[in-house]
Amino acid sequence: MRHMLMHSIFGAITAIGLTAAGAANAQTIRFAHVDPAEWQTSKKGAAAQIFKNIVEGQSDMTVEVFPASSLGGETELVQQAQDGTTQVVMVSGAMQQICPAAAVLDIPYTFSSAPIAWDVLDGSFGDELAQHCLDETGLRTLAYGETGFRNFTNSKREIKTPADMEGLKFRVQDIPLYVEMVNALGGEPTPIAWAELPNALSTGVVDGQENPVGVIYNNNLHTMQKYMILDGHVYATDFLLINDAFFQGLTPQQQEVVSRAAKVAGMMGRSIQQFTTAEGIKKVQEAGMQVYSPSAEDLAKFREAAQPPVIAFLKDDLGDDAVWIDKLQQAVSEATPSN
């Protein structure tokens, strides 16, 4: 009897100790992004929501989501992630500001399809780039999502070849690579802040712009633009990042849940982006926009015009990191099915 009583007491003490240890390891994860919160139409919104659900459902951790730039733009978010004030962020263009090698993903006409991009990013190249950026920034890439293929629109004329872009003014992001690309294609690049784009289009400051189809439709840009070419010049990548010092402070079990949730979140973001793209093409056409789907021969002309000058620019700009250009091209070649 005494032995059984002592065993029960020991068991209770052990259970209390495990509960206390669990409480000590309980974590709150702040997850921030710049997209809307609605998971049905927002790639980052969907990714954040499923990440939260998995982490909270399978661990003692809590996830607080801050959507729609509520904690700042992408530049501010990556800084917060590096500082550790926000533990998880999902960003796209800002990644190359802190890890310049990531800029190679924006080389125009690199990926001929989303599945090829997925194969490259989810394979050895993506793993190697993630490790490089971790070493550079202290941010661990948990998964790659998708902002989607960017396409040109304009209000003047149909574009089928680079020659059709001559003399047209296009709003671009304030990123030198995009300026180089539009120049190479014969257009006139004009860096303009996103918030100023609708006014710039409606007043004729620029003739056109470039964005993923879902962004064009959801922001009513198609009402100010008559023509779109589905050239997919850049496959824009989302990076789901976590402060590595925070990640290393998690228990192995928590790390496993976070890593698994992030992989699912990345795939969820891709799925929503694919859905909004397919739906967006149909809806802009129904609204009267003329959409041109170029042939492989058409795209070859765009690639031949844009890639060499952009690659030359990147080689000068990246210095030692220019080695990532060859690494990416090799990975794409290996992922592309032979005819």
N, C-alpha and C positions, 0 to 999 in steps of 0.2 A: 504493500500500500504506500509506504513512504517513498519507494522507488518510483511508483506511478505518479505520486504527487510532485516529486522533484522534476520528473520528465515533463509534466504538464506545465509547471512553472517555467522551466527552461524553454519549452516551446513557445509560451506566451511572450517571454522576453525576446526570443529570437524574432517572432513576428513583429513585435514593437520596433525592434532594431531595423528590420527590413523596411517597415513603413516609414520610419524616420529617414532611412537612406534614400528611399524613393522620393520623399518630400524634398530632401536636400538636393536631389538631382532634377527635380521639376524645373522646367525652363519655360520662359515666355519668348516666343520668336516674333519679332516685328518683320513683316513682309510688305515691301512697298513697290509700287510700279506706277507708271504714268497713264495707263489705259483706263477706260471706264470699268466699273465693277461688274456689269452684267455679263454673266458667263455665256449667255446664248450668242452674243455678238462680239465679245471682247476676248481676244486670245490670251492676254495676260490676266484678265479677269477670271477666265475659266481656269487657267493654270493655278492662280492663287487660291481659288475656291477649293479645288480638288486637293491641293497640297494641304490646306488647312484641315479638310475633312479626314484625310488619311492620317496625318500626324496626330490630331486630337483623338481620332478613333482608335489608334493603335499604340498610344503612349500616354504618359502623364504630362506631356507638354501642351502648351496653349499657343495658338497662332493668332496674332492680331494683324489684320490685313488693312493696308493704307493704299487705296487705289486713287486713280485720277489726279496724280501729281499732288496729293494732299500733303506730302512731305517734301515736295520740290520736284524739279526736273531731273532728267537722268544724270546730269553732271553732279547735282547735289546728292542724288541717291547713292552713286558709287563712292562718293566721299564719306557719306554716312556709314556705308558698309565697311569701308576701310577703317573708319574710326571705331566701329563696333556699336554705334548708337542705334543703327538699324541692322539687324542680323542677316536678313535675306532680301535681295532685290532682283528684279527681272528687268534687264535693260538691253538695248540693241546698239545704236550708234555710239553711245558713250564708252563702250568697251574699248574701242581703239584709242581713246584718249589716254587710258591708263595702261593698256597693253597694245602697243602699236602693231604687233604682228597680226592682231585680229583684223586689221584693215585689209589683208589679202582676200578675205571672204567677200569683199565688195568689188573685186576685179570684175568688170562687166562681162556678161555672157559666159561666165565660168560654169554654171550649172544648167544643164539643158532640161532638167526636171527636178521636182521636189524629192522624189525617191532617191535620186542620185545624191542630192545634198544630204539627205538623211543618212545614207550609207557612209558618206565621207565623215560627217560630224559624229556619228555614233560608232565609228571605227577607230583605227589606230591613229589617224591624223587628228581627229577630235580629242582623243585622249592626250596626245602629245601637246597639242595646243593648250589644252586645259592645264596641264602641268607647267608649261612655260608661263602662262598668265598667272598661275598661282605663285610661282617663284617671283614674278615681277610685281605683283600687286597685294599678295596676302589674301586674295579672294579665290575661293575654290569654286570652279564651275561644276555644279551638281548635274546640270542637264542643259541641252540646247533646245530652244523652242524655235518658233518661226514667226517673223513679221511678214514674210511673203515676198513674192516676186514684184518688183517695181516696174511700172509701165508709164509711158509717156501719153499725155493728153494735150490737146490744144484747141483753140477756138477758130483757127484759120483754115486749115486744110487737112486732108487725109495724109497720113504718113505711111509709106510702104517701103521706102529706102532711105538711107542717110541723106541723100540729095534733097529729099522732101523737108528736111529739118533746117535747111539753109535759111538764115534770116529770121527764124523764129526765136523769140525770147522765152526761155524756160526758167521758172523758179526752181532752184536747187537748195538743198541743205547747205549750211556754211561749212562744208567739208571739201578740202582741196581736190580729193579724188573725183568727186561729182562734177566739179568745175572742169577738170581735165577731160572727163568723159564726154560731157555735152559739147565742149569745144571740139573734141576729136570727131564728133558726129556732125559737126557743121552748125549746131545751134548756138545761141547766145546765152550762156549761163548767168543767172542773176540770183545770188544768195539772198534769201528773204526768210525772216522768222516765220515759223508755222502759223502763229496767231495773226500775222499780217497777210497770209496768202489769199483768203477770200476777197479782201479789198483789192489786192494787187491784180487778181483775175478780173474782177468786175469793173475795174477802172482802166484796164488795158496796160497797166505797168508791165505785165508779162503776158505772153500769148498762151503759155502752157505751163505744165508742172509734171512731176512724176511721183507716183505713189502706188502702193498695192491697191488692187481693185476694191477691197473692203473698205479701205480708208477713203477712197474716192467717193464711193456710194454713201457710206455712213455720215460723211461730212458734206454731202450735197454738192461736191465739186463738179459732178456731172451736169448740174443745172447751169454751170458757167462755162462748160467745155463741150464742144460738139463732137470731137474725134478722139478715139483712143486706139493705140496699137499695143497689142499684147506681146511686146517684145521681151518682157521679163529680164531687163538688162542687169538687174542686181537681185540676187536672192538674199534678202535681209534676215539675219539671224538674231534670235533672242538668246541672251545668256542668263541662266538662272544661277545666281551667285550667292555664296554664304561666306561670312567672315570666318576665315580658317581657324583663328584662335578660339572663337566661339565653338566651332564644330569640334575641335580637338578636346574641348572641355566637356562635351557630351559623353555619356556612357556608350559603350559599343552598341548596346541595343538601341539607344536613341539615334546614334549615327546611322544605323541600318535603316530605321524607319524614315528618317529624314532623306536619306539617299534614295530609297525606294519611292517615296512620295514625290520627290523631285523628278525622277525619271517619268513617272506617270503624268506629272504636271506638264513636262515638256511635250509629251505626246498629245496631251489634251489641247495645249495651245496650238500645236500644228493642226490638229483635226478641226478646231474652230476656225482657224485661218483658211484652211482648204474649203470649208463649208461657206464662209462668208465670201470667198473669192468666186466660187461657182455660182452662188446666189446673186452676187453683185453684178456679174457679167450679164446675167439675164435681166436684172432689174434696170440697169442703165440703158440696155438696148430697148426695153419696153418704154423707157422715158424719152426715147428719141436719139440717144447717142449712137454714133456710128462706130462700131468696133471692128478692127481689122486683126485677124489672126495670121501672122506671117508664116510663110513656108520655111523649111530648113534652108533653102537657098537665100531667101530674104535675110534670115538671121545671120547667115554666114557673112553677108555684106556688112552688117552692123558690127559683128565681132571683129572682122578684119580692120574696120575703121577705128574702133574704140580700144581694143585690147593693147596693141603695141605701145601707144603713147601713155596709157595709164600704167602699164607695167614698168615702162621706163621711168615715169614719175615716182612710182613706189620704190623702185630700186635705189634711186637717189635719196628718197625721203627716209627709208627704213634702215639704211646702212647695213649692219650685220644681220638685222632681222629680215633682210631681203631673201634669205635662204628659205623662208616660209612660202615664197612664191612657187619655187620648184617643188616643195613638199606638197603643196595643195594641188598643183597641176598633175603630179604623179598620182596622188590619191584619186583625183577625178578620173584620170585615165583608167585606173584599175577598177573603178566603180561603174564605168560606162560600158554597157553591153556592146560587144562587137557585132557588126552586121553580118 
